[in-house]
Amino acid sequence: MAREGEARSFRRKFCKLCFDKVDRIDYKDDRRLTRFITDRGKIVPRRISGTCARHQSQITEAVKRARILALLPFTSEQYR
Amino acid sequence: MKLYETTVVFDPGLEEARVNEEVERVTQPIAQAGGEVIEVQRWGKRKLAYMIRKRRDGTYVHVKHKSPPELIAEMDRRFRLNESVLRHLTVLAVKESKKTLAAAAEAAAKAAEAASASPVAAAPAAE
């Protein structure tokens, strides 16, 4: 447990997609996209995932397309 | 003429022959309109992320094609009228640059090495 005045351990966030040198995110690649949605099916914001602007916008586009084809959920079943 | 990618989700109840027939009905007009079917991928039966018309699965077919833009609207109209189509999506296909092609080839080589190929572009090996 962090004591008062003691800084929580910080790890710099980095874009995992840049790290993997991903050029383009495909809406068909639902396995990769599941890493960027919450268990409720929401798109994980950049401030949480640490994705860069370029990749985040690609993710949003891809997730939305994948949802149309029912590759990804709009919302998770148990919350409906 | 533009490069498109069309994915269609058919009713899982359709038998093989009917699916082939439906695919034919997608590819034929493309050829007739002076387009070109580049690739037909059958992903087979997959679980849907959510229920569509009380179906839990769907038969996925993915077609890459070159078509005149006017045909896309017509295609869309036909899909919507077709009862055995649960979902459809047509998007402009991105032209693959040399860099991506090289990266894809590299990834494919890596995936083959790991001998764990997935139907859709394998996720990078996380070692």
Backbone of each chain as ProteinMPNN parsed JSONL, in Angstrom:
{"seq_chain_A": "MAREGEARSFRRKFCKLCFDKVDRIDYKDDRRLTRFITDRGKIVPRRISGTCARHQSQITEAVKRARILALLPFTSEQYR", "coords_chain_A": {"N_chain_A": [[0.827, -1.195, 0.0], [0.44, 2.22, -0.795], [2.112, 4.731, 0.99], [1.274, 7.856, 2.63], [2.304, 10.721, 0.854], [4.145, 9.305, -0.469], [5.038, 8.589, -3.717], [2.955, 7.025, -6.111], [3.894, 4.141, -7.916], [4.978, 4.812, -11.102], [4.376, 4.047, -14.467], [5.436, 4.744, -17.61], [3.066, 5.277, -20.129], [2.674, 3.693, -23.265], [2.188, 3.509, -26.791], [0.879, 0.557, -27.746], [0.504, -0.376, -30.237], [2.173, 1.044, -31.869], [4.496, 0.125, -30.852], [4.427, -2.503, -31.677], [4.741, -1.998, -34.277], [2.525, -1.663, -36.007], [0.929, -1.082, -38.999], [-1.578, -0.704, -40.11], [-4.869, -1.014, -38.875], [-7.121, -3.601, -39.005], [-10.567, -4.105, -39.56], [-11.394, -6.664, -39.651], [-9.815, -8.076, -38.041], [-10.615, -9.198, -35.402], [-9.609, -10.342, -33.128], [-7.401, -8.898, -32.348], [-8.609, -6.46, -31.92], [-10.23, -6.856, -29.699], [-8.666, -6.367, -27.552], [-8.859, -3.708, -27.193], [-11.335, -3.01, -26.325], [-13.685, -2.658, -23.644], [-14.953, -4.888, -21.047], [-17.572, -4.428, -21.225], [-17.916, -3.835, -23.782], [-17.27, -1.353, -24.661], [-15.251, 1.144, -26.294], [-11.909, 1.438, -25.409], [-10.634, 4.332, -23.89], [-8.076, 6.631, -24.964], [-6.634, 7.678, -22.881], [-6.553, 5.704, -21.064], [-5.609, 3.383, -22.401], [-3.334, 4.296, -23.609], [-2.802, 4.563, -26.27], [-1.617, 5.963, -29.351], [-2.614, 8.932, -31.176], [-3.035, 8.456, -33.919], [-3.268, 5.667, -34.136], [-5.407, 5.286, -32.405], [-7.573, 6.463, -33.698], [-7.746, 4.793, -35.807], [-8.429, 2.475, -34.528], [-10.996, 3.078, -33.48], [-12.484, 3.385, -35.829], [-12.205, 0.805, -36.911], [-13.334, -0.807, -34.908], [-15.984, 0.032, -34.938], [-16.77, -0.76, -37.471], [-16.441, -3.494, -37.236], [-18.391, -4.04, -35.397], [-20.74, -3.723, -36.82], [-20.741, -5.989, -38.387], [-21.125, -7.859, -36.51], [-18.879, -8.938, -35.382], [-17.752, -7.903, -33.231], [-19.165, -6.973, -30.062], [-21.858, -4.58, -29.537], [-22.659, -4.044, -27.077], [-22.157, -5.751, -24.005], [-23.524, -8.995, -23.393], [-24.528, -9.716, -20.803], [-25.196, -7.336, -19.618], [-27.338, -6.351, -20.857]], "CA_chain_A": [[0.0, 0.0, 0.0], [1.261, 3.446, -0.888], [1.985, 5.602, 2.149], [1.055, 9.281, 2.335], [3.503, 11.433, 0.417], [4.973, 8.445, -1.319], [4.45, 8.583, -5.048], [2.617, 5.716, -6.655], [4.87, 3.781, -8.951], [4.494, 5.238, -12.409], [5.008, 3.498, -15.66], [5.064, 5.552, -18.753], [2.242, 4.549, -21.089], [3.158, 3.803, -24.636], [1.242, 2.952, -27.745], [1.27, -0.83, -28.01], [0.464, -0.651, -31.671], [3.411, 1.589, -32.423], [5.525, -0.779, -30.38], [4.381, -3.669, -32.577], [4.922, -1.471, -35.642], [1.34, -1.963, -36.792], [0.72, 0.005, -39.947], [-2.999, -0.477, -40.291], [-5.685, -1.931, -38.099], [-8.174, -4.118, -39.862], [-11.795, -4.412, -38.827], [-11.584, -8.11, -39.678], [-8.912, -8.656, -37.051], [-11.341, -8.972, -34.151], [-8.81, -10.794, -31.981], [-6.574, -7.775, -31.91], [-9.471, -5.366, -31.473], [-10.809, -7.125, -28.377], [-7.778, -5.79, -26.546], [-9.148, -2.281, -27.069], [-12.691, -2.752, -25.85], [-13.863, -3.093, -22.264], [-15.811, -6.069, -20.981], [-18.917, -4.002, -21.618], [-17.913, -3.628, -25.222], [-16.931, 0.029, -24.993], [-13.892, 1.375, -26.782], [-11.066, 1.947, -24.33], [-10.11, 5.652, -24.245], [-6.622, 6.756, -25.099], [-5.997, 7.983, -21.607], [-6.355, 4.432, -20.365], [-4.795, 2.419, -23.14], [-2.06, 4.896, -23.994], [-2.617, 4.51, -27.726], [-1.351, 7.251, -29.993], [-3.772, 9.484, -31.885], [-3.204, 7.817, -35.218], [-3.792, 4.321, -33.961], [-6.709, 5.33, -31.746], [-8.618, 6.728, -34.676], [-7.892, 3.566, -36.603], [-9.15, 1.517, -33.691], [-12.426, 3.433, -33.439], [-13.063, 3.042, -37.131], [-12.237, -0.649, -37.067], [-14.286, -1.391, -33.95], [-17.329, 0.34, -35.404], [-17.07, -1.628, -38.617], [-16.556, -4.87, -36.745], [-19.675, -4.159, -34.706], [-21.796, -3.886, -37.819], [-20.718, -7.373, -38.845], [-21.278, -8.726, -35.337], [-17.605, -9.545, -34.987], [-17.6, -7.379, -31.877], [-20.467, -6.581, -29.529], [-22.134, -3.181, -29.24], [-22.676, -4.086, -25.632], [-22.034, -7.131, -23.583], [-24.807, -9.672, -23.228], [-25.064, -9.754, -19.44], [-25.643, -6.022, -19.165], [-28.453, -5.905, -21.645]], "C_chain_A": [[0.86, 1.244, 0.0], [1.028, 4.327, 0.333], [1.771, 7.046, 1.693], [2.365, 9.927, 1.919], [4.39, 10.594, -0.486], [4.297, 8.345, -2.682], [4.114, 7.161, -5.469], [3.599, 5.4, -7.779], [4.25, 4.084, -10.319], [5.187, 4.476, -13.505], [4.501, 4.291, -16.833], [4.226, 4.698, -19.691], [2.839, 4.713, -22.47], [2.134, 3.146, -25.54], [1.693, 1.544, -28.127], [1.308, -1.141, -29.505], [1.696, -0.095, -32.369], [4.557, 0.651, -32.069], [5.597, -2.013, -31.288], [4.57, -3.285, -34.035], [3.743, -1.87, -36.541], [1.065, -0.784, -37.716], [-0.757, 0.347, -40.044], [-3.785, -1.478, -39.474], [-6.893, -2.324, -38.927], [-9.41, -4.459, -39.033], [-12.053, -5.912, -38.775], [-10.782, -8.807, -38.579], [-9.516, -8.492, -35.657], [-10.543, -9.409, -32.93], [-7.949, -9.672, -31.436], [-7.447, -6.679, -31.307], [-10.056, -5.599, -30.084], [-9.935, -6.56, -27.268], [-8.109, -4.325, -26.293], [-10.609, -1.988, -26.761], [-12.815, -3.291, -24.424], [-14.766, -4.32, -22.236], [-17.268, -5.717, -21.255], [-19.024, -3.743, -23.109], [-17.588, -2.21, -25.636], [-15.497, 0.13, -25.499], [-13.07, 1.999, -25.658], [-10.473, 3.306, -24.738], [-8.578, 5.676, -24.265], [-5.955, 6.952, -23.748], [-5.786, 6.719, -20.787], [-5.361, 3.542, -21.111], [-3.44, 2.972, -23.552], [-1.792, 4.879, -25.489], [-2.373, 5.902, -28.296], [-2.563, 7.666, -30.822], [-4.068, 8.726, -33.175], [-3.841, 6.435, -35.058], [-5.168, 4.321, -33.303], [-7.817, 5.561, -32.767], [-8.819, 5.523, -35.592], [-8.687, 2.521, -35.828], [-10.643, 1.807, -33.713], [-13.109, 3.037, -34.735], [-13.258, 1.53, -37.25], [-13.268, -1.29, -36.15], [-15.71, -1.167, -34.448], [-17.731, -0.521, -36.591], [-17.297, -3.057, -38.152], [-17.889, -5.089, -36.039], [-20.816, -4.39, -35.682], [-21.894, -5.348, -38.234], [-20.851, -8.368, -37.701], [-20.008, -9.507, -35.027], [-17.289, -9.117, -33.558], [-18.971, -6.948, -31.383], [-20.619, -5.06, -29.435], [-22.123, -3.024, -27.728], [-22.648, -5.543, -25.208], [-23.38, -7.716, -23.19], [-25.394, -9.514, -21.818], [-25.556, -8.409, -18.924], [-26.9, -5.562, -19.88], [-29.746, -5.938, -20.844]], "O_chain_A": [[1.873, 1.321, 0.696], [-0.114, 4.635, 0.673], [2.041, 7.408, 0.547], [3.404, 9.714, 2.544], [5.269, 11.11, -1.175], [3.106, 8.045, -2.769], [4.873, 6.224, -5.224], [4.064, 6.29, -8.491], [3.138, 3.653, -10.627], [6.402, 4.279, -13.49], [3.299, 4.48, -17.019], [4.587, 3.568, -20.018], [3.432, 5.742, -22.794], [1.32, 2.333, -25.101], [2.741, 1.357, -28.745], [2.028, -2.026, -29.967], [2.2, -0.677, -33.329], [5.462, 0.413, -32.869], [6.68, -2.497, -31.619], [4.559, -4.141, -34.92], [3.924, -2.341, -37.664], [0.979, 0.362, -37.275], [-1.144, 1.516, -40.06], [-3.417, -2.649, -39.386], [-7.594, -1.474, -39.478], [-9.307, -5.029, -37.947], [-12.838, -6.382, -37.952], [-11.034, -9.963, -38.237], [-8.996, -7.741, -34.832], [-10.766, -8.912, -31.826], [-7.788, -9.518, -30.226], [-7.077, -6.05, -30.316], [-10.346, -4.641, -29.367], [-10.416, -6.304, -26.164], [-7.685, -3.76, -25.285], [-11.069, -0.856, -26.917], [-12.142, -4.251, -24.048], [-15.283, -4.743, -23.27], [-18.096, -6.598, -21.488], [-20.106, -3.465, -23.626], [-17.621, -1.885, -26.823], [-14.646, -0.696, -25.17], [-13.493, 2.972, -25.034], [-9.876, 3.422, -25.809], [-7.908, 4.842, -23.657], [-4.855, 6.457, -23.504], [-4.924, 6.682, -19.908], [-4.407, 3.022, -20.531], [-2.507, 2.214, -23.815], [-0.673, 5.151, -25.925], [-2.874, 6.895, -27.768], [-3.428, 6.846, -31.129], [-5.218, 8.401, -33.47], [-4.804, 6.086, -35.741], [-6.001, 3.465, -33.601], [-8.872, 4.928, -32.705], [-9.92, 5.272, -36.083], [-9.5, 1.787, -36.39], [-11.458, 0.911, -33.935], [-14.18, 2.43, -34.73], [-14.324, 1.049, -37.633], [-13.989, -2.202, -36.556], [-16.544, -2.071, -34.388], [-18.877, -0.954, -36.703], [-18.214, -3.739, -38.607], [-18.448, -6.185, -36.076], [-21.741, -5.154, -35.407], [-22.989, -5.881, -38.412], [-20.707, -9.574, -37.898], [-20.063, -10.606, -34.474], [-16.659, -9.843, -32.789], [-19.841, -6.598, -32.18], [-19.633, -4.34, -29.274], [-21.65, -2.027, -27.182], [-23.058, -6.439, -25.946], [-24.263, -7.005, -22.711], [-26.578, -9.223, -21.651], [-26.252, -8.346, -17.911], [-27.464, -4.517, -19.555], [-30.804, -5.587, -21.366]]}, "seq_chain_B": "MKLYETTVVFDPGLEEARVNEEVERVTQPIAQAGGEVIEVQRWGKRKLAYMIRKRRDGTYVHVKHKSPPELIAEMDRRFRLNESVLRHLTVLAVKESKKTLAAAAEAAAKAAEAASASPVAAAPAAE", "coords_chain_B": {"N_chain_B": [[-13.539, 2.779, -61.587], [-13.197, 1.131, -58.588], [-11.491, -0.204, -55.712], [-12.944, -2.522, -53.65], [-14.145, -3.948, -50.545], [-16.231, -6.415, -49.591], [-18.218, -7.721, -47.088], [-20.343, -10.29, -46.195], [-22.89, -11.495, -44.124], [-24.453, -14.427, -43.878], [-27.521, -16.222, -43.296], [-27.248, -18.819, -40.926], [-28.558, -21.15, -41.402], [-28.567, -21.769, -44.057], [-27.75, -24.125, -46.546], [-24.691, -25.49, -47.847], [-24.776, -25.441, -50.731], [-26.662, -23.491, -51.244], [-25.41, -21.268, -50.19], [-23.26, -21.041, -51.907], [-24.657, -20.36, -54.179], [-25.686, -17.898, -53.434], [-23.323, -16.452, -53.175], [-22.531, -16.462, -55.76], [-24.457, -14.796, -56.775], [-23.546, -12.445, -55.864], [-21.053, -12.125, -57.002], [-21.457, -12.333, -59.749], [-22.887, -10.007, -60.864], [-20.853, -8.16, -60.54], [-18.86, -8.882, -62.332], [-20.367, -8.589, -64.612], [-20.785, -5.867, -64.705], [-18.456, -4.988, -65.552], [-16.522, -5.137, -63.723], [-14.186, -6.691, -61.459], [-13.627, -9.661, -59.796], [-11.582, -10.161, -57.168], [-10.854, -11.701, -54.974], [-12.325, -14.329, -53.139], [-13.232, -14.995, -49.975], [-14.059, -17.489, -47.692], [-15.232, -17.518, -44.587], [-16.632, -19.214, -43.169], [-18.854, -20.725, -40.729], [-19.523, -18.671, -38.017], [-19.551, -17.498, -34.643], [-21.88, -15.06, -33.697], [-21.442, -11.779, -32.364], [-23.568, -10.683, -31.175], [-27.095, -11.333, -30.99], [-28.779, -11.658, -34.056], [-31.729, -11.282, -35.625], [-32.692, -13.407, -34.083], [-30.706, -15.276, -34.489], [-27.758, -17.0, -33.616], [-25.414, -17.617, -34.84], [-23.519, -17.055, -37.874], [-22.948, -17.27, -41.411], [-20.059, -16.368, -42.84], [-18.902, -14.468, -45.574], [-16.366, -13.132, -47.512], [-15.563, -10.751, -49.87], [-13.283, -9.508, -52.162], [-13.116, -6.965, -54.454], [-13.06, -5.278, -57.661], [-14.964, -2.651, -58.633], [-17.398, -0.658, -60.438], [-18.409, 2.398, -58.937], [-21.197, 2.871, -58.955], [-22.371, 0.441, -58.819], [-22.235, -0.382, -56.233], [-24.249, 0.795, -54.698], [-26.456, -0.444, -55.778], [-25.89, -3.061, -55.119], [-26.048, -2.925, -52.371], [-28.747, -2.368, -52.056], [-29.84, -4.751, -52.985], [-28.881, -6.564, -51.104], [-30.232, -5.731, -48.883], [-32.799, -6.406, -49.51], [-32.646, -9.074, -49.595], [-33.553, -11.882, -47.853], [-31.988, -13.806, -46.657], [-29.677, -12.642, -45.941], [-28.001, -11.568, -43.198], [-26.323, -9.521, -42.278], [-24.436, -6.948, -43.924], [-21.536, -5.425, -45.321], [-19.806, -2.994, -47.062], [-16.734, -1.715, -47.843], [-14.257, 0.693, -48.844], [-11.374, -0.706, -50.058], [-8.15, -0.632, -48.699], [-5.35, 0.377, -50.484], [-2.604, -1.657, -50.674], [0.47, -0.695, -49.464], [3.965, -0.948, -50.333], [5.383, -1.248, -48.069], [3.567, -2.254, -46.139], [2.959, -4.658, -47.325], [5.377, -5.969, -47.207], [5.667, -6.119, -44.472], [3.486, -7.707, -43.865], [4.172, -10.054, -45.131], [6.346, -10.734, -43.646], [5.181, -11.088, -41.156], [3.551, -13.216, -41.749], [5.403, -15.162, -42.269], [6.488, -15.411, -39.787], [4.279, -16.287, -38.387], [3.845, -18.722, -39.583], [6.047, -20.001, -38.718], [5.555, -20.147, -36.005], [3.52, -21.827, -36.24], [0.792, -21.485, -35.739], [-1.637, -20.651, -37.161], [-4.183, -18.253, -37.704], [-7.522, -17.719, -38.96], [-7.996, -15.049, -39.751], [-5.738, -12.387, -40.285], [-3.002, -13.078, -38.373], [-2.405, -12.318, -34.957], [0.341, -10.415, -33.727], [3.148, -12.319, -32.785], [3.539, -12.796, -29.403], [5.595, -13.668, -27.986]], "CA_chain_B": [[-13.393, 1.466, -60.933], [-12.529, 1.237, -57.291], [-11.251, -1.461, -55.018], [-13.833, -2.637, -52.495], [-14.182, -5.175, -49.755], [-17.597, -6.631, -49.131], [-18.406, -8.872, -46.209], [-21.76, -10.59, -46.045], [-23.204, -12.521, -43.136], [-25.656, -15.13, -44.293], [-28.225, -17.071, -42.353], [-26.491, -20.055, -40.719], [-29.368, -22.285, -41.808], [-28.384, -22.061, -45.479], [-26.794, -25.191, -46.799], [-23.52, -25.189, -48.691], [-25.127, -25.129, -52.119], [-27.376, -22.208, -51.248], [-24.416, -20.227, -49.948], [-22.553, -20.881, -53.175], [-25.584, -19.669, -55.064], [-25.728, -16.497, -52.993], [-22.027, -15.853, -53.515], [-22.612, -16.29, -57.208], [-25.307, -13.626, -57.015], [-22.76, -11.251, -55.549], [-19.909, -11.997, -57.91], [-21.843, -12.21, -61.15], [-23.111, -8.62, -61.296], [-19.579, -7.434, -60.576], [-18.242, -9.2, -63.624], [-21.22, -8.035, -65.661], [-20.642, -4.413, -64.738], [-17.1, -4.679, -66.011], [-15.597, -5.182, -62.597], [-13.33, -7.856, -61.38], [-13.592, -10.262, -58.468], [-10.172, -10.453, -56.91], [-10.689, -12.784, -54.026], [-13.486, -14.695, -52.335], [-12.825, -15.715, -48.764], [-15.164, -18.025, -46.905], [-14.797, -17.678, -43.196], [-17.462, -20.284, -42.615], [-19.8, -20.376, -39.678], [-18.89, -18.009, -36.867], [-20.473, -17.021, -33.63], [-22.122, -13.621, -33.762], [-21.196, -11.104, -31.09], [-24.89, -10.44, -30.598], [-28.109, -12.01, -31.775], [-29.42, -10.946, -35.15], [-32.936, -12.008, -36.031], [-32.728, -14.633, -33.286], [-29.65, -16.226, -34.866], [-26.54, -16.828, -32.826], [-24.269, -17.784, -35.727], [-23.687, -16.551, -39.227], [-21.967, -17.753, -42.371], [-19.373, -15.182, -43.332], [-18.21, -14.52, -46.864], [-15.662, -11.877, -47.726], [-15.205, -10.636, -51.284], [-12.506, -8.346, -52.574], [-13.447, -6.788, -55.86], [-12.963, -3.981, -58.303], [-16.281, -2.416, -59.21], [-17.78, 0.738, -60.632], [-19.077, 2.877, -57.722], [-22.663, 2.825, -59.05], [-22.813, -0.91, -58.52], [-22.265, -0.578, -54.783], [-25.585, 1.174, -54.236], [-27.352, -1.498, -56.252], [-25.551, -4.22, -54.319], [-26.577, -2.629, -51.045], [-30.202, -2.495, -52.167], [-30.163, -6.175, -53.106], [-28.617, -7.221, -49.82], [-31.28, -5.374, -47.935], [-34.022, -7.115, -49.877], [-32.402, -10.507, -49.462], [-33.901, -12.325, -46.501], [-30.983, -14.687, -46.059], [-28.52, -11.844, -45.543], [-28.197, -10.978, -41.869], [-25.589, -8.262, -42.261], [-23.479, -6.777, -45.016], [-20.72, -4.221, -45.201], [-18.863, -2.769, -48.151], [-15.846, -0.586, -47.589], [-13.153, 0.863, -49.783], [-10.195, -1.452, -49.599], [-6.947, 0.198, -48.736], [-4.292, -0.141, -51.365], [-1.486, -2.008, -49.826], [1.764, -0.126, -49.836], [5.041, -1.949, -50.331], [5.799, -1.429, -46.67], [2.637, -3.173, -45.473], [3.103, -5.976, -47.933], [6.603, -6.545, -46.667], [5.381, -6.414, -43.069], [2.551, -8.823, -43.856], [4.94, -11.239, -45.509], [7.195, -11.04, -42.492], [4.294, -11.604, -40.114], [3.086, -14.53, -42.206], [6.538, -16.064, -42.085], [6.603, -15.614, -38.339], [3.125, -17.076, -37.979], [4.08, -20.07, -40.078], [7.071, -20.543, -37.825], [4.888, -20.485, -34.754], [2.564, -22.877, -36.614], [-0.524, -21.279, -35.127], [-2.284, -19.709, -38.075], [-5.593, -17.963, -37.464], [-8.137, -17.412, -40.25], [-7.796, -13.641, -40.08], [-4.383, -11.941, -39.943], [-2.596, -13.502, -37.043], [-1.886, -11.287, -34.065], [1.784, -10.558, -33.662], [3.596, -13.266, -31.769], [3.87, -12.01, -28.215], [6.745, -14.36, -27.354]], "C_chain_B": [[-12.601, 1.612, -59.644], [-12.418, -0.133, -56.639], [-12.098, -1.513, -53.747], [-13.645, -3.964, -51.766], [-15.601, -5.326, -49.251], [-17.639, -7.873, -48.246], [-19.899, -9.069, -46.026], [-21.924, -11.684, -45.002], [-24.526, -13.149, -43.538], [-26.269, -15.883, -43.125], [-27.456, -18.383, -42.177], [-27.259, -21.298, -41.187], [-29.2, -22.666, -43.279], [-27.402, -23.207, -45.66], [-25.75, -24.721, -47.804], [-23.903, -24.697, -50.096], [-25.815, -23.767, -52.228], [-26.416, -21.048, -51.039], [-23.648, -19.951, -51.235], [-23.386, -20.07, -54.16], [-25.622, -18.17, -54.737], [-24.443, -15.764, -53.364], [-21.991, -15.534, -55.003], [-23.381, -15.008, -57.535], [-24.616, -12.331, -56.638], [-21.706, -11.032, -56.626], [-20.321, -11.751, -59.36], [-22.078, -10.764, -61.604], [-21.828, -7.802, -61.385], [-18.916, -7.638, -61.926], [-19.033, -8.567, -64.763], [-21.038, -6.535, -65.825], [-19.229, -4.015, -65.144], [-16.09, -4.645, -64.895], [-14.8, -6.465, -62.597], [-13.356, -8.373, -59.943], [-12.162, -10.717, -58.207], [-10.014, -11.655, -55.998], [-12.017, -13.068, -53.326], [-13.001, -15.525, -51.154], [-14.059, -16.217, -48.063], [-14.663, -18.253, -45.49], [-15.588, -18.789, -42.522], [-18.38, -19.782, -41.523], [-19.049, -19.794, -38.487], [-19.957, -17.615, -35.88], [-20.653, -15.516, -33.801], [-21.892, -13.016, -32.377], [-22.51, -10.757, -30.389], [-25.922, -11.097, -31.51], [-28.644, -11.11, -32.872], [-30.564, -11.815, -35.621], [-32.981, -13.394, -35.378], [-31.717, -15.688, -33.72], [-28.425, -15.929, -34.021], [-25.278, -16.968, -33.67], [-24.566, -17.164, -37.076], [-22.63, -17.167, -40.128], [-21.34, -16.545, -43.045], [-18.707, -15.43, -44.68], [-17.614, -13.141, -47.126], [-15.186, -11.809, -49.167], [-14.413, -9.361, -51.528], [-12.749, -8.16, -54.061], [-13.212, -5.369, -56.341], [-14.295, -3.753, -58.986], [-16.487, -0.946, -59.499], [-18.593, 1.19, -59.42], [-20.601, 2.766, -57.767], [-23.187, 1.463, -58.621], [-22.991, -1.115, -57.015], [-23.648, -0.263, -54.217], [-26.593, 0.084, -54.584], [-27.159, -2.764, -55.412], [-26.179, -4.106, -52.937], [-28.093, -2.851, -51.023], [-30.597, -3.972, -52.198], [-29.941, -6.928, -51.801], [-29.753, -6.96, -48.85], [-32.59, -6.09, -48.23], [-33.901, -8.612, -49.63], [-32.601, -10.974, -48.02], [-32.81, -13.158, -45.842], [-29.694, -13.947, -45.701], [-28.805, -11.205, -44.185], [-27.544, -9.609, -41.793], [-24.722, -8.173, -43.502], [-22.741, -5.472, -44.825], [-19.777, -4.132, -46.391], [-18.019, -1.561, -47.796], [-14.806, -0.507, -48.696], [-11.961, 0.111, -49.222], [-8.987, -0.532, -49.688], [-5.938, -0.459, -49.667], [-3.101, -0.459, -50.493], [-0.172, -1.448, -50.346], [2.813, -1.22, -49.752], [5.444, -2.285, -48.903], [4.895, -2.437, -45.955], [2.778, -4.578, -46.015], [4.298, -6.699, -47.353], [6.369, -6.984, -45.229], [4.478, -7.636, -42.965], [3.276, -10.129, -44.164], [5.785, -11.706, -44.335], [6.368, -11.693, -41.383], [3.831, -13.008, -40.464], [4.178, -15.566, -41.979], [6.679, -16.426, -40.611], [5.488, -16.538, -37.843], [3.306, -18.539, -38.387], [5.085, -20.782, -39.179], [6.435, -21.019, -36.522], [3.856, -21.585, -34.965], [1.243, -22.746, -35.891], [-1.269, -20.25, -35.946], [-3.735, -19.509, -37.688], [-6.199, -17.568, -38.8], [-7.939, -15.97, -40.701], [-6.416, -13.274, -39.56], [-3.978, -12.233, -38.501], [-2.058, -12.337, -36.226], [-0.385, -11.499, -33.918], [2.175, -11.493, -32.521], [4.112, -12.494, -30.567], [5.002, -12.64, -27.418], [6.64, -14.493, -25.849]], "O_chain_B": [[-11.491, 2.144, -59.624], [-13.142, -1.073, -56.968], [-11.981, -0.65, -52.877], [-13.085, -4.931, -52.282], [-16.113, -4.449, -48.556], [-17.15, -8.938, -48.623], [-20.63, -8.122, -45.736], [-21.191, -12.673, -44.999], [-25.572, -12.5, -43.539], [-25.62, -16.142, -42.112], [-27.053, -18.998, -43.165], [-26.674, -22.37, -41.347], [-29.628, -23.739, -43.703], [-26.356, -23.254, -45.013], [-25.908, -23.715, -48.495], [-23.411, -23.673, -50.57], [-25.584, -23.004, -53.166], [-26.577, -19.98, -51.631], [-23.414, -18.801, -51.607], [-22.873, -19.209, -54.874], [-25.595, -17.313, -55.619], [-24.468, -14.615, -53.805], [-21.494, -14.493, -55.433], [-23.017, -14.25, -58.434], [-25.043, -11.249, -57.04], [-21.494, -9.915, -57.098], [-19.631, -11.054, -60.105], [-21.527, -10.341, -62.621], [-21.719, -6.877, -62.19], [-18.47, -6.688, -62.572], [-18.466, -8.078, -65.74], [-21.123, -6.0, -66.931], [-18.861, -2.842, -65.082], [-14.958, -4.195, -65.069], [-14.746, -7.207, -63.578], [-13.135, -7.619, -58.996], [-11.612, -11.547, -58.932], [-9.157, -12.512, -56.214], [-12.744, -12.142, -52.965], [-12.438, -16.607, -51.318], [-15.01, -15.463, -47.856], [-13.783, -19.079, -45.245], [-15.24, -19.242, -41.432], [-18.648, -18.586, -41.405], [-18.064, -20.363, -38.017], [-21.119, -17.422, -36.237], [-19.684, -14.79, -34.023], [-22.119, -13.664, -31.355], [-22.553, -10.566, -29.174], [-25.638, -11.381, -32.673], [-28.93, -9.936, -32.639], [-30.36, -12.975, -35.979], [-33.266, -14.402, -36.025], [-31.848, -16.859, -33.365], [-28.098, -14.774, -33.747], [-24.206, -16.505, -33.281], [-25.701, -16.798, -37.381], [-21.55, -17.54, -39.67], [-22.019, -15.79, -43.741], [-18.047, -16.446, -44.897], [-18.285, -12.119, -46.976], [-14.486, -12.706, -49.636], [-14.834, -8.271, -51.141], [-12.603, -9.102, -54.84], [-13.17, -4.412, -55.567], [-14.717, -4.554, -59.819], [-15.844, -0.087, -58.896], [-19.405, 0.412, -58.92], [-21.234, 2.586, -56.727], [-24.306, 1.345, -58.124], [-23.806, -1.931, -56.585], [-24.15, -0.982, -53.353], [-27.463, -0.259, -53.785], [-28.119, -3.442, -55.046], [-26.758, -5.056, -52.412], [-28.637, -3.444, -50.092], [-31.547, -4.393, -51.539], [-30.715, -7.815, -51.441], [-30.177, -7.841, -48.101], [-33.389, -6.348, -47.33], [-34.895, -9.321, -49.477], [-31.917, -10.525, -47.101], [-32.717, -13.211, -44.616], [-28.737, -14.552, -45.218], [-29.73, -10.405, -44.043], [-28.143, -8.652, -41.301], [-24.321, -9.191, -44.066], [-23.266, -4.527, -44.235], [-19.044, -5.074, -46.691], [-18.553, -0.497, -47.483], [-14.515, -1.487, -49.382], [-11.591, 0.277, -48.06], [-8.837, 0.24, -50.634], [-5.713, -1.669, -49.635], [-2.653, 0.357, -49.688], [0.237, -1.687, -51.482], [2.58, -2.282, -49.174], [5.789, -3.419, -48.574], [5.367, -3.342, -45.267], [2.724, -5.558, -45.273], [4.237, -7.89, -47.048], [6.8, -8.059, -44.81], [4.667, -8.491, -42.1], [3.027, -11.163, -43.543], [5.919, -12.901, -44.07], [6.769, -12.681, -40.767], [3.73, -13.878, -39.599], [3.914, -16.691, -41.555], [6.947, -17.571, -40.246], [5.702, -17.427, -37.019], [2.967, -19.459, -37.643], [4.987, -21.982, -38.919], [6.719, -22.103, -36.012], [3.376, -22.197, -34.01], [0.64, -23.736, -35.478], [-1.506, -19.127, -35.499], [-4.441, -20.469, -37.38], [-5.476, -17.126, -39.693], [-7.74, -15.702, -41.885], [-5.974, -13.781, -38.529], [-4.549, -11.696, -37.552], [-1.344, -11.478, -36.743], [0.099, -12.629, -33.978], [1.597, -11.45, -31.435], [5.0, -11.65, -30.687], [5.324, -12.199, -26.315], [7.536, -15.05, -25.215]]}, "name": "protein", "num_of_chains": 2, "seq": "MAREGEARSFRRKFCKLCFDKVDRIDYKDDRRLTRFITDRGKIVPRRISGTCARHQSQITEAVKRARILALLPFTSEQYRMKLYETTVVFDPGLEEARVNEEVERVTQPIAQAGGEVIEVQRWGKRKLAYMIRKRRDGTYVHVKHKSPPELIAEMDRRFRLNESVLRHLTVLAVKESKKTLAAAAEAAAKAAEAASASPVAAAPAAE"}
